[in-house]
Amino acid sequence: MDNDIKQYTEMSECLKALAHPVRLCIVRGLLAKGNCNVSYMQECLGLPQSTISQHLQKLRSMGIVETERHGLEVRYTVKDPRVKGIIEIFFQEEL
């Protein structure tokens, strides 16, 4: 067995971030679409913008998603390539 606790802690924190249904949905949607803004996510999910922004902040703080600014618009993309593999395994689909 490997005792690299730092690596296991990092991965368990990533899994905890993905464990929320809304965050899982956001990440899956970003992988399918490539990138999008909060307004688009709000329309798709039917949730308040503040709720989506809170979930995105958690995903950003974990390094799962990143932002790119286009004028006033902020677009989100999945940053961590390991997450794509996790989502593909969870949903048994290739993205």
Residue, then its C-alpha position, 0 to 999 in steps of 0.5 A: m500500500d502507498n502511504d502518500i496521504k496528501q494525494y489521497t486527501e486531495m482526491s477525497e476532497c475532489l470527490k466530496a466536491l463532486a458528491h453534490p448533485v448540482r455540482l455533479c450536474i454542472v460539471r457533466g454539463l460543462l464537459a458536454k458543452g465545453n464551456c458556458n456562463v452562469s446565465y446558461m446554467q441558470e436556465c438549464l437548472g432552474l436554480p437561482q444564480s446565487t445558488i449556482s455561483q456558490h457551487l461554481q465557487k466550490l468547484r473553482s476553489m478545488g481546481i475542478v473548473e476555471t474561468e475565462r472572461h470575454g468582456l463582461e461574460v465569464r465562461y466556465t470550463v472543466k480544468d481538471p482532466r481527471v474529473k472527465g474520467i470520473i464523470e465518464i465512469f459515473f455515467q457510463e458515457e464518453l464525453 
